[in-house]
Amino acid sequence: MIRPMQTDAVPRPRLVIFDLDGVVYRGDRAVSGAPELIARLRRAGVLVRFATNNSMLSPDDFVYRLRRLGIAASAGEMVTSTTATIDYLRRHLPEVRRILAVGEDGLCAMLRGAGYEVDAAADVLTDEPDGAPLAGTYDAVVAGLDLRFSFRSLAAAQAAILGGARFVATNADGRYPTRHGFLPGAGSMVAAIGVAAGVEPIVIGKPQPGMFQAILETTGVAGEEALVVGDNPDADIVAAHRAGIRCALVLTGVAEAATADTLTAERRPDLVVDDPRALAVLFDEWLS
């Protein structure tokens, strides 16, 4: 089912930007209809890009995951909250060299590949937690989703921030969808660190518009000629509006059908669709 939520009709886009978790796949399974929709767009000459707040994997890792699901993709079509964070550090915090990372191996590897000296918070405190030795050691704490997150990680991040490190969050998603339901997102860890250190983070990923703006710049497509397909009103939809891009909310991830009609202001999408198969019906009208 397709439900228009705004009075203006959504025109045929030249570019479609897909979120991943909850839109293209949940866990290790493709969302029904997503591979077919993406293939249909490519055949019609519509540009396809992917933008994810997930900081655990590199663009190459995401490409491998998509290809295993039968979805063609390349690393150049992928923007992640980690690539956006690296870009932010280079542009706005050039003095940062040593980073304490709260995140998975993919986050640490990408930061190291960008030239930073990186320690994983989960590995720093091996004895009884004592934050004093970390004061002044790091220039920044970069936090994302960390499956090893623990009291020791929290204590290490707190000590580094209280010792003068800047606090940067790849994203602030409270939860993310899997095949079997929801798991805590990076925002859960970011919130704990913020409370412990008494410092608000610099949040890089969605709902900030930078990831979408970067895609518009690299493709040369204007915002009014693009469409974002996302599942999270607080992240995907808000970021799309802030970037000047129309947006479709699919009910296969974070958003629920019962509350979709109550969304307001920046959280209100242009379209609500049950799943990618329903969205394909609209694209068939545009592309026929």
N, C-alpha and C positions, 0 to 999 in steps of 0.2 A: 504494500500500500504506500502511496505517495501523498504527503500532506503538505501543501504550501503553507508557510508560516508568515510570509511577508507579502505585501500587496504587489510588489514589483515581480514580474515574471523573470525566471532565471534563464538567460540566453545560453545558447550552445557555447561551451568553453573551448578554448584552444589548449588549455593546460588543466589537468586534474591532479591534485596533490592528495595522496592517501596517507592517513595515519596507518600504523601497522597493528599493534596489539588491539584486538577487539574489532578491527575493521577488515583487515586482510587475513589475519589468523588469530586463533586463540590457542596458546601453547604450541603443540606440534601439529595442529590441524588447521587447514584453510577454512575460513568462513565460507559457507555455502554461497556459490555464485561469484566470489571475488576473483578467482583466477580467470573465469570466463569474461567478466566485465573488463578486467585490465587488458586481456588479449584483444577484446573487441575494440577498445579505445586505440590501442596501438595500430591495429589494422586500418582504422579510419584516419590515422595520421594525427591523433590527439596526443600531445605531450603528456607523459606520465612521470610523476616524481613521488618520492616517499619522504615523509618527515615524522620522526619518532622521538618521543621523550626518553625512550629506553636508552640508558647509558651503559648497559652491560656488554654490548657487542660493538665491533667495528663495522663500518659500512660493508667491507668484504664478507664479514660473518653474516650480516643480514641478507646480503645477496645470495650466499650459499643456502640460507634457510628458505628464502623465497624460491630458489630454483628447485629445491627438494620438494616443494609444494606445487611445482609445475608452473611457476610464475617467472617470466623472463625479467631480469633486472640487471643493472650495472652499478658499480660503486659510485659513479658520477651522478646517478639519479637519486642518491641517498643523502639526506641531511639528518644527523642525529643530534641529541642534546650535547653529546661530547664534542662533536666537531664544532658546534656553535659555541661551546664553552672555550675551546682552544682559540677560536677566532676572537672571542671577547677578551681573553687574557692578553693576546697579542696586541689588540687595538687599544685597550683601556688600562691594563695593568702590566706594562712592559717590564717593570722591575721585578716581577715574580720569577723566581728560578727554582726554588725548592718547594715542593707541594706534598702535603699529607693528603692522601686520597682515601675517602670512604667510598668504596665501590668494588666492583668485580675486576677480574684480571683484564677485561677488555678496556675498561676506563684507564687503568694504570698503564697498559701497553700503549694506548693512543697518546696519553700525556707524555710518556717517555719518547715515543716516536716524534713528538713535536719539539723535543729538545729539553724537556724539563727533568729535573732530578725528583724522583717520586718514591715515597715510601707508602705502603698500604697501612692504614690505621689498624687493621686487624693483626698486623705483625709487629707493631712498634712496642707495645707494653707486654713483655713476656713474663714479668714477675708480678708482684702485687701492684696494682695500678698506683702510679705516683706521677702526677703531671708535671712537677717542677722541672725535670730535666728537659722538657720539650719547649720551655719558654724561649722564644727567639730563634728556634731551630728552623721554622718553616715560614715562607712568605705567604702561603695561602693554604686553606683547607678547601678541597674540592669534593663535594658530596653528591653521590648518586645512589642508585639502588645497590645494596650490599647484602648478599645472602649470608655473609659471615658477621653481620653487625652484632655487636655485643656490648656489655658494659665497658670492656677494655677499649673498644673502638670509640665509644662515646667519651670516655675519659681522655683518650689521646687527642681527639678533635677539640674537646673543651680546653685542654691545656694549651694546645697550639694557638687557638684563637685568643685566649686570655693572654698569651705571650706575644700577641701582636700580629698573627696571621689574618689575612682577609678571609672572609667566609663566603664561598661561592657554591651555589647549588646548581647542578645540571638541570634539575627540574623539581617541581614540588607536587607531583601527582600523589594523592593519598593512597591510591590502590590501583592495581592493574588486573585485567581479566585473564583467566586461564581457562582451560577446558573444563575444569571442575569448580569454577567459581572465582573468587577474588583473593588476591594476596596483597600484603602491604606494599605500597609503592615507595619511591625514593622520598616523597614528602614526609613519610612517617619518620625516617631517619633524620631528615633535615630539621623537622620540628623538634625532635629530641635534642639535637645538637644546639639548636637555637635557644631552647629553654635552659640547657646546661650552661651555655656560655653567656646568655643574656644579650645575644647579638642577632639582628635580623640578617638573613643571607641576601646576597645578590643572586636573584633567580634568573637563569638564562633561557631555559626551554619554554615551551608553551605554558601559560597563556601569553608570554611575551611574543611579539610578532616577528622577531629577528629571523627565525628559521624560514618562515614563509617569505619574508622580504628578500632573503638571500636567494631563494629559488626564483623569485620574479626577476631579480637582477641578472642571474646567470642564464635564464631562458629568454630574456628580453620580452616577456609577456606582461601586459598591464594587468593590474589587479582585477579590473572589471571583466577581463577575458579568461579568468581562472575560476576554479571551483575547488574547495577543500572538502574532503570526505572524512569525517571523524566520528568518534563515538563518545567523546567526553565534552559536555557543554562548558565545563570550567576551564578546559585547556584548549582543545581544538577549535571550538566555536568562538570563544573569546579572542584567541589569537588571530583567527581568520578575519573577524570584524576589524581588529586593530590594524591588520595589514591591508584592509580595503578589498577583501576577497569574499565572494559569496560562499555559502557553506551548506552542506547537507549533513544532517545527523542521522547515523544508522543505529538501529536499536539492537546491535549484536555485541555490545561491549558494556561500557559503564552506564550509559543512559538507559532509563526504564520507560516503557510505553506509558505507564500510569502518570508520570510526571512530565513527559515531553511537552505537553500542551501548556504547561504552567511556566515554562521558561520565559524569562523577560530580559530586556535590555541586551547587553552584550552576549548573554548566554542563549539568546533566541536564534535558532538557525533560520535559513531561508527555506529549507525543506526538511521534513522528517520522513525517513523511509524505513521500512521494516528491516531490510537487509540489502546486500548488493544486487541480488536478483531483481528486487523492486526498482532499484536505481537504474538497472540495465534497461528496463522498459522505457524510462524517460530518455535515456541515451539513444535507444533505437528510434524514437521519434525525431530526435535531433539529427541523427546520422543517416536516416533513410532518404 
